[in-house]
């Protein structure tokens, strides 16, 4: 029979515990997070900065007394409010692969501000992270260094050189040296699945625990996405309940 023990002391800090276990396994929390987090190809963002300029996420602070599906005003722009579904649809269009349902991954807003229609579905503000890492970039459970490092990655990819668009006031260079922090761990850009691979998961890490990555992963895709062809880039649409094939 398993032993039962009464605990009366303070609760252990979950983030510190996670960091310590990862460290014992030979990898830091930052390296583990970046080795399993994915960004939009900068060329895709440059081709189309955002997909739904008239959509924004619900916010009690910015849209009080509004419910999903209702319209509201944002600095003179009429927007339709909803949950995170439109950001997820934008992610499928940018990456040309469906959302992996019940996978432990989620679309996160790197710089927050999803109530701003200029940021809600913008590729420079989206990343695909495992829940255990993504929650640490949110204000409720913020790991400051990880949050700033993810934002630095966004800055480096989309604004440092040949900006995809003028950055909003809340998007500024965090001033971190990612090379010093991450070493050989690359920034991963998510592209279409290999033929027949679908959106399934694998137990194999994309990047090995020692941070070495194949040249194929390091390479930056150079192909641009033509404007006006976004409906051909993903044959999936997101409903309230699941990801389904779009009608042809």
PyMOL commands that set and color helices and strands:
alter all, ss='L'
color gray80, all
select helices_A, chain A and resi 14-24+29-34+42-47+85-95+117-120+123-125+131-137+139-141+144-158+178-182+215-218+230-233
alter helices_A, ss='H'
color red, helices_A
select strands_A, chain A and resi 38-39+55-57+71-74+77-82+105-109+126-130+188-189+236-238+243-245
alter strands_A, ss='S'
color yellow, strands_A
deselect
rebuild
show_as cartoon
